[in-house]
Amino acid sequence: MNASTLRTLLQQLQSGNLSIDQTLDRFRNLPFESLGYANVDHHRMLRQGVPEAILCEGKTEAQVLGIARGILKQGVAVLATRADSKIARALKRLHKKAVHHQEARMVVIQQKPPKAQGDILVLTAGTADIPVAEETKVTASVLGSRVELLCDIGVAGVHRLLHNLERIQQARVVVVVAGMDGVLPTVVSGLIDKPVVAVPTSQGYGSHFGGIAPLLTMLNACSGGIGVVNIDNGFGAGYLAHRINLLPGR
C-alpha cells in the first residue's frame, strides 16, 4: 500500500464512508501479506519509497506470479530480477504492461512510470559487462532516476575513457561495472568529485576466480569515494545509485 492509498483510506474512515470494520479489513495485509511461501512486504513503499522487488532465482513460476499479484494489488510497480524466459512469459501473460528486459534478465510492470530525476551514468569496462550494467540501469530507471549507459571504455584503451570525461564529470552518481582486473572504478574516481558505485562482474579469465579478483581490487581501491557492491549485483548498484541520486540538495 502506498502513501496515497493510505491517505485515501483514512479520509474515507473520517468521512464515514468506511466503517471501522471495513477499514480494518483493508489494513489486513499490512505490514505484509502472508502467502505461505512468502511474506510480501507492502509497507516497504511507505518506509523506503520503493516497492519490494522479486528475486526470481530459486522460485517456482507459481510463487513468482503469486508475489507479483500481491504487489500489483497495492498499485505499485513490480520489479522481477533474474527472470528467465519462462518466468518472463508468465509475467507477460499476467499483465499486459509487463516488459521483459532480456539482457538485464528483468521483468517490469509499471502502471504509471515515475518522472525521471537526476543523472546517473553507468559505465562498463567491456562489452561482456553490459548485462550487469543493464540490470543497474533498469533498476534505477524503474525507481525514478534518469540513467544513461556508456559501454566498453575500460583502461586497456584509456583514451576511450578520457574521450567521455566531460560527460562523466556532469553526472550526479557514476556506476562503474567491470570484470577482469576491475581497476576502472579507481581510475574514474580519481578523475571526478562525485560518488562512484563499483560493481565487479564474473567476466574474466582463470585467475579472475569468477569475480573475486575485481571485487578485491575494488575493495582495495586507493581512490576515495568508492562504494562496492557484490559480484554481478546490478540490482544493488542501481538501488544504491538511485538513493544517492535523489538525496536532498544533490
C-alpha positions, 0 to 999 in steps of 0.5 A: 500500500502506498502513501496515497492509498493510505491517505485515501483510506483514512479520509474515507474512515473520517468521512464515514464512508468506511466503517471501522470494520471495513477499514480494518479489513483493508489494513489486513495485509499490512505490514505484509501479506502472508502467502505461505511461501512468502511474506510480501512486504507492502509497507516497504513503499511507505518506509523506503519509497520503493516497492519490494522487488522479486528475486526470481532465482530459486522460485517456482513460476507459481510463487513468482506470479503469486508475489507479483499479484500481491504487489500489483494489488497495492498499485505499485510497480513490480520489479522481477530480477533474474527472470528467465524466459519462462518466468518472463512469459508468465509475467507477460501473460499476467499483465499486459504492461509487463516488459521483459528486459532480456539482457538485464534478465528483468521483468517490469510492470509499471502502471504509471512510470515515475518522472525521471530525476537526476543523472546517473551514468553507468559505465562498463569496462567491456562489452561482456559487462553490459548485462550487469550494467543493464540490470543497474540501469533498469533498476534505477530507471524503474525507481525514478532516476534518469540513467544513461549507459556508456559501454566498453571504455575500460583502461586497456584503451584509456583514451576511450575513457578520457574521450567521455570525461566531460560527460562523466564529470556532469553526472550526479552518481557514476556506476562503474561495472567491470570484470577482469582486473576491475581497476576502472572504478579507481581510475574514474574516481580519481578523475571526478568529485562525485560518488562512484558505485563499483560493481565487479562482474564474473567476466574474466579469465582463470585467475579472475576466480569468477569475480573475486579478483575485481571485487578485491581490487575494488575493495582495495581501491586507493581512490576515495569515494568508492562504494562496492557492491557484490559480484554481478549485483546490478540490482544493488548498484542501481538501488544504491545509485538511485538513493544517492541520486535523489538525496536532498540538495544533490 
